[in-house]
Amino acid sequence: MPEDPISQEMARILNEKLQRVIDKQTEHTIALANHTASLDRLEKGQEQLKDELGEMKDMLRQLLSRDTSDN
């Protein structure tokens, strides 16, 4: 730490500003991680819905093929 009072005060002010920047970056990093996790869950849900839709299409095809073969 600098010896003279003015340098000490400047160093203190710079350290406070640096800490605020670090805190803000930390907040943004956490927010980004939360958004990424949300997007991952959304993507997983979309994949699951797509798979279930495919299964429903297959069931519908089976029902329709039975119906046409019965006639």
C-alpha positions as CSV (number, residue, x, y, z in Angstrom):
1,M,0.0,0.0,0.0
2,P,1.3,3.5,-0.8
3,E,2.7,5.5,2.0
4,D,1.4,9.0,1.4
5,P,-2.3,9.7,2.2
6,I,-3.3,10.8,-1.3
7,S,-1.9,7.7,-2.8
8,Q,-3.6,5.6,-0.2
9,E,-6.9,7.3,-0.9
10,M,-6.5,6.8,-4.6
11,A,-5.7,3.1,-4.1
12,R,-8.7,2.7,-1.8
13,I,-11.0,4.3,-4.4
14,L,-9.6,2.2,-7.2
15,N,-10.0,-1.0,-5.1
16,E,-13.6,-0.1,-4.4
17,K,-14.3,0.5,-8.1
18,L,-12.6,-2.7,-9.0
19,Q,-14.7,-4.6,-6.4
20,R,-17.9,-3.1,-7.8
21,V,-16.9,-4.3,-11.3
22,I,-16.0,-7.7,-10.1
23,D,-19.4,-7.9,-8.2
24,K,-21.3,-6.8,-11.3
25,Q,-19.5,-9.4,-13.4
26,T,-20.3,-12.1,-10.9
27,E,-24.0,-11.1,-11.0
28,H,-23.9,-11.3,-14.8
29,T,-22.1,-14.6,-14.8
30,I,-24.7,-16.1,-12.4
31,A,-27.6,-14.7,-14.5
32,L,-26.0,-16.2,-17.6
33,A,-25.6,-19.5,-15.9
34,N,-29.3,-19.4,-14.8
35,H,-30.4,-18.6,-18.4
36,T,-28.3,-21.3,-19.8
37,A,-29.8,-23.9,-17.4
38,S,-33.3,-22.7,-18.4
39,L,-32.5,-23.0,-22.1
40,D,-31.1,-26.5,-21.5
41,R,-34.3,-27.5,-19.7
42,L,-36.4,-26.0,-22.5
43,E,-34.4,-27.9,-25.1
44,K,-34.8,-31.2,-23.2
45,G,-38.6,-30.6,-22.9
46,Q,-38.8,-29.8,-26.6
47,E,-37.0,-33.1,-27.4
48,Q,-39.3,-35.0,-25.2
49,L,-42.4,-33.4,-26.8
50,K,-41.0,-34.3,-30.2
51,D,-40.5,-37.9,-29.2
52,E,-44.0,-38.1,-27.8
53,L,-45.5,-36.5,-30.9
54,G,-43.7,-39.2,-33.0
55,E,-45.2,-41.9,-30.8
56,M,-48.7,-40.4,-31.1
57,K,-48.3,-40.2,-34.9
58,D,-47.3,-43.9,-35.0
59,M,-50.3,-44.8,-32.9
60,L,-52.6,-42.8,-35.2
61,R,-51.1,-44.5,-38.2
62,Q,-51.8,-47.9,-36.6
63,L,-55.4,-46.9,-35.8
64,L,-56.0,-45.6,-39.3
65,S,-54.5,-48.7,-40.9
66,R,-56.7,-50.9,-38.7
67,D,-59.7,-48.8,-39.6
68,T,-59.0,-49.1,-43.3
69,S,-58.3,-52.8,-43.2
70,D,-61.6,-53.4,-41.3
71,N,-63.6,-51.8,-44.2
